[in-house]
Amino acid sequence: CFRPLFFSITPTPLGEGKSTVTIGLVQALCTHLKLNSFACLRQPSQGPTFGVKGGAAGGGYAQVIPMEEFNLHLTGDIHAITAANNLVAAAIDARILHEATQSDKALYRRLVPSVNGMRCFSPIQMTRLQRLGINKSDPSDLTPEEVRAFVRLDLDPEKVTWQRVVDTNDRFLRKITVGQANKEKATLASMSAPVRINDC
C-alpha cells in the first residue's frame, strides 16, 4: 500500500499538472498493474486564467474527460464559499453606508418595523439588547440613547479587514476601490481582493 501525494506541480504547456497526473496515475495503476486504486482530489482551480493551465482539467492530449463531471462540484463548492464571503462583505459595506446616511429613528424603524400597528423585538434583537445592558422588551420604552446603541454597530471602515475574494488570477483585482457610485461616495473605501487558488 502506498500513497503518492501531489501538492505542487508547474503544469506543462500540454496541460499536465497535479489533477491530470493524479488521474493518469490511478488509471495506470488500475489498468496496467491491476491494483485497486483511487484518487482523492480537491475541486480543480480555474487559474491562471490566461496562463498555461487553461480549463482546470488539463489541455490538449492531457485532459480529463468528461471535463464537465470533473470540474462541476467534484469535491467542493468553492463558488459557494466565494459567494458567501462576498455576501458578508456586501452586508458590512451596506451597514456602514446606512449608518452614515440615516438617522437613529430611521434605522430603528427599519430594524423594528411596525406590523399591524405594533412593534416587537425578535429573539436575536432581545439578545443584542441584553448584551448592551438594556433590560427592556417593549420597543417604545427605549430612550434615544438606547435606540442609538441598539441600531448602530459603529463599524470603522478603516479597521474593517474583511475583503472580497475571487477565484481567478486577475492581477488587476489585487487592489480595488469600492463605493464609486454617487450614492456610495461618502463611504468610499480602498480595499484589496486577494486572489484565491483552490488547488493546493
C-alpha positions in Angstrom: 0.0 0.0 0.0 1.4 3.4 -1.0 0.0 6.9 -1.2 1.7 9.3 -3.6 0.9 12.9 -2.8 0.9 15.6 -5.5 0.9 19.0 -3.9 2.8 21.3 -6.3 3.4 20.9 -10.0 4.1 23.5 -12.6 1.8 22.5 -15.5 3.4 21.8 -18.8 2.3 23.6 -22.0 0.3 20.4 -22.8 -1.7 20.8 -19.6 -0.1 18.1 -17.4 -0.5 19.3 -13.8 -1.5 17.9 -10.5 -5.0 16.9 -11.4 -4.2 15.2 -14.7 -1.1 13.4 -13.3 -3.2 12.1 -10.4 -6.0 10.8 -12.6 -3.5 9.3 -15.1 -1.5 7.6 -12.3 -4.7 6.0 -10.8 -5.8 4.8 -14.3 -2.4 3.3 -14.9 -2.3 1.5 -11.6 -5.8 0.1 -12.1 -5.4 -0.8 -15.8 -1.8 -1.9 -16.1 -0.8 -3.1 -12.6 -4.3 -4.4 -11.7 -4.1 -2.6 -8.4 -7.3 -1.3 -6.7 -6.6 2.5 -6.7 -8.5 5.6 -6.2 -7.8 9.4 -6.4 -8.7 11.9 -3.8 -8.9 15.4 -5.4 -9.9 18.9 -4.5 -12.0 20.7 -7.0 -9.8 21.9 -9.8 -8.7 25.5 -9.8 -9.5 28.0 -12.6 -6.3 29.8 -12.7 -4.1 31.1 -14.1 -6.9 32.2 -16.4 -4.6 33.4 -19.2 -1.7 31.1 -18.4 -0.8 27.6 -19.3 -3.3 25.6 -17.2 -6.5 26.6 -19.1 -9.7 24.9 -18.1 -8.7 23.5 -14.8 -8.6 19.9 -16.1 -5.6 19.8 -18.3 -5.4 20.5 -22.0 -4.6 19.0 -25.4 -3.9 15.3 -25.0 -3.5 15.6 -21.2 -7.1 16.3 -20.5 -9.6 14.7 -18.1 -12.7 13.5 -19.9 -15.6 14.1 -19.3 -14.4 17.5 -18.2 -17.9 18.7 -17.1 -18.1 16.0 -14.4 -14.5 16.6 -13.4 -15.0 20.3 -13.0 -18.5 20.7 -11.6 -18.9 20.2 -7.9 -16.2 17.5 -7.8 -15.3 17.7 -4.1 -16.2 21.2 -3.2 -18.3 24.2 -3.7 -15.6 26.9 -4.0 -18.0 29.3 -5.8 -20.4 29.0 -2.9 -17.7 29.9 -0.5 -16.8 32.9 -2.7 -20.4 34.0 -2.8 -20.9 33.6 1.0 -17.7 35.6 1.7 -18.7 38.4 -0.7 -22.2 38.5 0.7 -20.7 39.2 4.2 -18.5 41.9 2.6 -21.6 43.5 0.9 -23.5 43.4 4.2 -20.7 45.1 6.0 -20.4 47.9 3.4 -24.2 48.3 3.3 -24.4 48.6 7.1 -21.6 51.3 7.1 -23.4 53.2 4.3 -26.8 53.1 6.0 -25.4 54.2 9.4 -23.6 57.1 7.7 -26.6 58.3 5.8 -29.6 57.6 8.1 -30.8 58.9 11.5 -31.3 56.7 14.5 -35.0 56.9 14.1 -34.9 55.8 10.5 -32.6 52.9 11.3 -34.9 51.9 14.2 -38.0 51.9 12.0 -36.2 49.6 9.6 -34.8 47.2 12.3 -38.1 47.1 14.3 -40.8 47.6 11.7 -44.4 48.2 12.7 -46.6 45.2 11.8 -50.3 45.7 12.2 -49.6 48.8 14.2 -47.3 47.1 16.7 -43.5 46.9 17.0 -41.8 43.9 18.7 -38.2 42.7 19.1 -37.1 39.5 17.6 -35.3 36.9 19.7 -31.9 37.9 18.3 -32.7 41.6 18.9 -33.5 40.7 22.5 -30.1 39.1 22.8 -28.5 42.2 21.5 -30.3 44.4 24.0 -29.2 42.1 26.8 -25.6 42.4 25.6 -25.9 46.1 25.6 -27.3 46.0 29.2 -30.7 47.2 28.1 -33.3 45.2 30.1 -36.4 46.2 28.2 -38.8 44.2 26.0 -41.1 47.0 24.7 -39.7 48.8 21.7 -41.5 52.0 22.7 -39.7 52.1 26.1 -36.2 52.7 24.8 -34.6 56.1 25.3 -32.9 57.9 22.4 -29.5 56.9 23.8 -30.6 53.3 24.0 -32.1 53.4 20.5 -28.8 54.8 19.2 -26.8 52.0 20.9 -29.2 49.4 19.6 -29.3 50.4 15.9 -25.6 51.3 15.4 -22.7 49.0 15.1 -20.4 52.0 14.6 -18.0 50.0 12.3 -14.8 51.9 11.5 -14.2 51.5 7.7 -10.5 51.9 8.3 -10.4 48.9 10.6 -12.6 46.5 8.6 -10.4 43.8 7.3 -13.0 41.6 5.6 -12.2 41.5 1.9 -14.0 40.4 -1.2 -12.4 37.5 -3.0 -12.3 36.0 -6.5 -11.3 32.6 -7.7 -9.5 33.8 -10.8 -5.9 35.0 -11.1 -6.7 38.6 -12.1 -3.8 40.8 -11.3 -5.8 44.0 -11.6 -8.2 42.9 -8.9 -5.5 42.7 -6.3 -6.1 46.3 -5.3 -9.6 47.7 -6.0 -11.7 50.7 -4.8 -15.3 50.2 -3.8 -18.1 52.8 -3.4 -17.6 54.7 -6.7 -21.4 55.2 -7.3 -22.8 58.6 -6.5 -24.8 57.3 -3.5 -21.8 55.5 -2.1 -19.3 58.3 -2.4 -19.5 59.1 1.2 -18.3 55.6 2.2 -15.5 55.3 -0.4 -13.1 52.7 0.7 -9.9 51.3 -0.8 -9.6 47.6 -0.4 -7.9 44.5 -1.9 -9.5 41.4 -3.3 -6.9 38.7 -2.7 -6.6 36.1 -5.4 -7.5 32.6 -4.1 -6.3 29.4 -5.7 -8.4 26.5 -4.5 -5.9 23.8 -5.8 -3.2 23.2 -3.2 
